[in-house]
Amino acid sequence: MSIYDIPDMVKIALSLAATSENIKICFKVAGVCLFNRDIFSDADFMLSYVTDRPARVQQLLKDTLESPLPRVGERKSGGGRKKRKAVILTDSPVKHEIELERAKKKLKEK
């Protein structure tokens, strides 16, 4: 037997074991019955009462969420960077051009 034989064995065993009756029995054993509405008592839901809120608080939250959002102002023009084409920056002509631009910029700042 090798690992390549396992899928064939699982396919046969799974088709025999995974019947609808077996699935229903497993749910009942685990305590989950699909058609029993009274499976949980009120005590099981006691922890969720912490999040209950009075109606006026819920109405206030609803009004807050339904109010329109404030308008956003106009965008400011960026204009900060110079647009360039994609180039290899280590090439000599491009590299010299960028160095000259930086030198001119430094002179203007001083």
Secondary structure by P-SEA (a helix, b strand, c coil): ccccaaaaaaaaaaaacccaaaaaaaaaaaccccccccccccccccccccccccaaaaaaaaaaaaccccccccccccccbbbbcccccccaaaaaaaaaaaaaaaaaac
